[in-house]
Amino acid sequence: MDPTIKDFEAAIAELETIVKKLEEGDLALEKSLELYERGVQLSRFCHSRLEAAERRIEIVNERGELKPAPASLNLPDDEDE
Amino acid sequence: MSRLPFDDEPTKVPKVPKVPEVTRVTKPATPATVVTPVTVVTPVTPVTRPVLTVSELNATIRDLLENQLHTVWIEGELSGCRIWNTGHMYFNLKDSSSQVKGVMFRSAIRYLKFKPEDGLKVVARGKISVYDPKGEYQIICEHMEPKGLGSLQQAFEQLKKKLAAEGLFDPARKRPLPALPRRIGLVTSIDGAALRDMIRVLRRRYPNAHLVISATRVQGEGAGREVAHAIRKVARIEAVDVIIVARGGGSLEDLWAFNEEVLARAIADSPVPVISGVGHETDFTIADFVADLRAPTPSAAAELVVRRKDEFFAHIDRITERLDAAIHHRLRRMETRLHSLEARPGYAGYEGRLAVRGRHVSELASALRQRMTAGVARRGRRHEILRRSLDQFDPRHRLAAVRTRLVSRNAQLEAALRRRLTVAQNRLGGLAARIDGLSPLAVLGRGYSVTWDASRTRIIRDAATLTTGDRISVILEHGAIDATVDAVRQVAEKANTEP
């Protein structure tokens, strides 16, 4: 994804910093808008990261390789979400 | 005197059979020798001699034993162990040369953490009880533990002390868990309930989590080493950001792998945080002490490893809302400042003369407007791409519900952005209208100043139009300065300096 964003945690942290800066005020309008845009970008990144993780179950074998887990472990979802 | 004993004999004889009968119960081998001298020396005793019935004797013995041996600890080997239909257990405790009967009532058996079996060495706590009808005694056992436990417990304490001394349990060593692990490593038995419990919880909280199982035996000889190996194996898998080591409940012996040093070291050396989820009623295992986080059960560990997906969303939405509010507030402040400048009487007459600067500000405003429009369009396109890639990404359509929500959320976001843009544009439009006369004054707020001649009829744009000694007037955001020119430098610089 966006090369300027390291990972989910970094994105959340940066977003929080931006919000704090904007809330403190005292920034030139240009800078404010720049930060705002970056904030929107970060928020979007977080949303997509939350949706994008792969729904998968795998098993490590003796050689350290990943293999699909037996189907019996793909349990049905609990429906209370 | 020599006759006296003889005289006595007739009265003594009938009683003789009775004496041995009483004494036989306690000391069957010696009654005659003990009793006879007494009768000879004290002929008066036949009348006061304490004669007990069998029942009385047994009752006396019971009183003695039950009071004297109220609580005893006995160590021995179980034999003849049997649980009757009543739920009570009858058994013998024996050692190499002796044995004693015992009973354990149903109410006490409930609390046993192991299964009593013949041949098992145990330590039992109980009291002695006499069964009068048969003249037998037995132990009523209240508590029993396998004899091995003592040494296990000791090993546990020793290892705990040693690792604590090395600092392996220090709170400072505990690493924070990643907020959103890319992959979650699960170290446990492949066919245990623990694994199923964890998968179920994780699916519920975070349906698209990526799980990597590292299967291992979790009990029996050498299990500690195998669990340690499984941890190292899964820790090497790329993007595994956190590991859960788990096992369902069991006795101290069952959980022993989690008290082994080799496992403790593997947890301490793991490059990513480890959560322990070993189900057991009472005490911690060594693994619990070393782990970065301890959960009481496998399910609880799964709940700790990742927040609920909707909590994540709520968190981000809250921050984003503050982001919106902050920029909104910033724009409002700008507007307010313009209003207050507009209201200053000192500047009211000069609107027309500021046209040149006004144009400059208009340009800024329109650049700003373009920028925002482009930004929204770009975001719109990004949405579209994201949405399409999500469609491709999920061929099985298992995330249909989630996707629908995302789409509607995107729509909401777009609508919100458009609304925000419209508001901003309207505001800017209004500002632009005033800006023709006034906008440069907004510039003053950013640290610029305007220099007039002394009569305030001409703006000084070029130093060359002044000479030393001229009076000038400098307008700042707050107030103005009347000044005299000390020197004129002919460098063709713009009059303003950036704040």
HADDOCK unambig.tbl for C-alpha pairs under 7 A between the chains (distance, minus, plus):
assign (segid A and resid 8 and name CA) (segid B and resid 180 and name CA) 6.81 0.50 0.50
assign (segid A and resid 9 and name CA) (segid B and resid 179 and name CA) 6.42 0.50 0.50
assign (segid A and resid 16 and name CA) (segid B and resid 319 and name CA) 6.76 0.50 0.50
assign (segid A and resid 19 and name CA) (segid B and resid 322 and name CA) 6.49 0.50 0.50
assign (segid A and resid 19 and name CA) (segid B and resid 323 and name CA) 5.18 0.50 0.50
assign (segid A and resid 22 and name CA) (segid B and resid 326 and name CA) 5.59 0.50 0.50
assign (segid A and resid 22 and name CA) (segid B and resid 327 and name CA) 6.86 0.50 0.50
assign (segid A and resid 23 and name CA) (segid B and resid 326 and name CA) 5.25 0.50 0.50
assign (segid A and resid 32 and name CA) (segid B and resid 327 and name CA) 6.94 0.50 0.50
assign (segid A and resid 36 and name CA) (segid B and resid 323 and name CA) 6.86 0.50 0.50
assign (segid A and resid 36 and name CA) (segid B and resid 327 and name CA) 6.88 0.50 0.50
assign (segid A and resid 43 and name CA) (segid B and resid 316 and name CA) 6.62 0.50 0.50
assign (segid A and resid 43 and name CA) (segid B and resid 320 and name CA) 6.65 0.50 0.50
assign (segid A and resid 53 and name CA) (segid B and resid 182 and name CA) 6.93 0.50 0.50
assign (segid A and resid 53 and name CA) (segid B and resid 208 and name CA) 5.62 0.50 0.50
assign (segid A and resid 53 and name CA) (segid B and resid 209 and name CA) 6.08 0.50 0.50
assign (segid A and resid 53 and name CA) (segid B and resid 210 and name CA) 6.74 0.50 0.50
assign (segid A and resid 54 and name CA) (segid B and resid 208 and name CA) 5.47 0.50 0.50
assign (segid A and resid 54 and name CA) (segid B and resid 209 and name CA) 6.23 0.50 0.50
assign (segid A and resid 54 and name CA) (segid B and resid 210 and name CA) 5.47 0.50 0.50
assign (segid A and resid 55 and name CA) (segid B and resid 207 and name CA) 6.73 0.50 0.50
assign (segid A and resid 55 and name CA) (segid B and resid 208 and name CA) 3.88 0.50 0.50
assign (segid A and resid 55 and name CA) (segid B and resid 209 and name CA) 5.23 0.50 0.50
assign (segid A and resid 55 and name CA) (segid B and resid 210 and name CA) 5.22 0.50 0.50
assign (segid A and resid 56 and name CA) (segid B and resid 209 and name CA) 6.91 0.50 0.50
assign (segid A and resid 56 and name CA) (segid B and resid 210 and name CA) 4.82 0.50 0.50
assign (segid A and resid 56 and name CA) (segid B and resid 211 and name CA) 6.14 0.50 0.50
assign (segid A and resid 57 and name CA) (segid B and resid 210 and name CA) 6.07 0.50 0.50
assign (segid A and resid 57 and name CA) (segid B and resid 211 and name CA) 4.73 0.50 0.50
assign (segid A and resid 57 and name CA) (segid B and resid 212 and name CA) 5.88 0.50 0.50
assign (segid A and resid 58 and name CA) (segid B and resid 211 and name CA) 6.23 0.50 0.50
assign (segid A and resid 58 and name CA) (segid B and resid 212 and name CA) 4.82 0.50 0.50
assign (segid A and resid 58 and name CA) (segid B and resid 213 and name CA) 6.00 0.50 0.50
assign (segid A and resid 59 and name CA) (segid B and resid 212 and name CA) 5.51 0.50 0.50
assign (segid A and resid 59 and name CA) (segid B and resid 213 and name CA) 4.56 0.50 0.50
assign (segid A and resid 59 and name CA) (segid B and resid 214 and name CA) 5.91 0.50 0.50
assign (segid A and resid 60 and name CA) (segid B and resid 212 and name CA) 6.91 0.50 0.50
assign (segid A and resid 60 and name CA) (segid B and resid 213 and name CA) 6.24 0.50 0.50
assign (segid A and resid 60 and name CA) (segid B and resid 214 and name CA) 5.39 0.50 0.50
assign (segid A and resid 60 and name CA) (segid B and resid 234 and name CA) 6.79 0.50 0.50
assign (segid A and resid 64 and name CA) (segid B and resid 233 and name CA) 6.28 0.50 0.50
assign (segid A and resid 75 and name CA) (segid B and resid 200 and name CA) 6.72 0.50 0.50
assign (segid A and resid 77 and name CA) (segid B and resid 200 and name CA) 6.84 0.50 0.50
assign (segid A and resid 77 and name CA) (segid B and resid 203 and name CA) 6.02 0.50 0.50
assign (segid A and resid 77 and name CA) (segid B and resid 204 and name CA) 6.16 0.50 0.50
assign (segid A and resid 78 and name CA) (segid B and resid 204 and name CA) 5.64 0.50 0.50
assign (segid A and resid 81 and name CA) (segid B and resid 204 and name CA) 6.55 0.50 0.50
